[in-house]
């Protein structure tokens, strides 16, 4: 039996990210999603919006059909 999983090439926050400290954020998404680790990815508020910055995923956790992404914002293009 297979497990549904999506491969992500950018981080879409939908405003649900939480700052842990400094430039470190945590985002919880429904379903199992795979993000490249230690690779710069665009951060967007919505899929159709412009990129708001660049982040590097530092930690990825799968549990109970949820993905928790911990990422470090390394470049900010604009403020909210």
C-alpha positions, 0 to 999 in steps of 0.5 A: 500500500502506498503513501500519498506524498507531494514533492515541494519546490517552494514554501507557501505559508498562507500566513500560517508560519510561526517565528521560533526565534530570529529568522527561524520559522515553523510551518505545519501543512496538511498531508505528507510533503517532501522539501529539499533540505539545505537548499534555497527555496522561494517563500510565498504567501500564496501560490500565485503571489510574488516571492517574499524571500528565500529560505532554507529548510533545516528540519522536516517532520512527518506525523499524523498526516501532517508535515512540520517544516522548520526553515531559516529565512536567509533573504527577505524581499519585502516586509508584510 
